[in-house]
Amino acid sequence: MHRSTAQPNHPGPPFNAPAARRLRAGLGMGPEHVAYGLRASYGLPYVTPDLVIAWERGALTPTSPELTALAGVLWCSPGELIGRPRTLREHRIARGLAPEDVARALGHDLDSYLRMEDTGQWRGSDRQAAALADVLELALPDLVTVTGREARLAELLRSAVATRWQGQVRPLGRIVPLDRGRLEHALQTLHQEYQGQMVATLSWGGGNAADDSRDAGREYLDRIVEHFWAAVEGGSTYR
């Protein structure tokens, strides 16, 4: 199961091992057939049946080039072999796009784009973010994540539910391109949920009521971004 030192050293995306095993079985192929296809058609001479089995058992994860080649052998899209993508590279691979294609769509040179993938730091404008969402078919939550704005989003949301949510509408609007009315509705919903939960916990009484309230509030705030997207309910539209 050792890989050749000539193998590209690109970090692999989250691999859906059960899907790979299921797709192979559905085609009536054995691990040896997959290994042969990867060697003969995709120039991966080091791939053996044992390596294919290790991928399918989750003992090893294929690199990005290996996963793309494996999708070709299994007659599926790379996205079918990937768990839920989180990073810019993972979303690109899931769409089966070369980095050159995405860089061209954004108006970036290839080296600059690849640096963004490698560092996880988005260096594009709002116009380029919109182009990224288009070329990678990103939902708004995924766009916020891959452009590195999720931490700031969480910070503003925590402030909104703990104080006056109205004061956070404008700064949040610069991060999340939602219709203002939809954004206000989501913030008001979160504020009511959080404040209502804190009051309800304190009303339980008992000597530990304050501690219970803090724990409940902390748990809610830890999942504030998740609560926000639930409040938006998938009805978001880009401005």
Salt bridges, closest charged atoms under 4 A:
GLU32 OE2 - HIS33 ND1 3.91
GLU56 OE2 - ARG24 NE 2.61
GLU66 OE1 - ARG3 NH2 3.22
ASP101 OD1 - ARG104 NH1 3.32
GLU117 OE1 - ARG89 NE 3.26
GLU117 OE2 - ARG92 NE 2.54
ASP118 OD1 - ARG89 NH2 2.56
GLU137 OE1 - ARG95 NH1 3.55
ASP142 OD1 - ARG84 NH2 3.03
GLU150 OE1 - ARG86 NH2 3.42
GLU155 OE2 - ARG152 NH1 2.99
GLU184 OE2 - ARG180 NE 2.98
ASP211 OD1 - ARG214 NH2 2.08
ASP215 OD1 - ARG218 NH1 3.01
GLU226 OE2 - ARG223 NH2 2.58
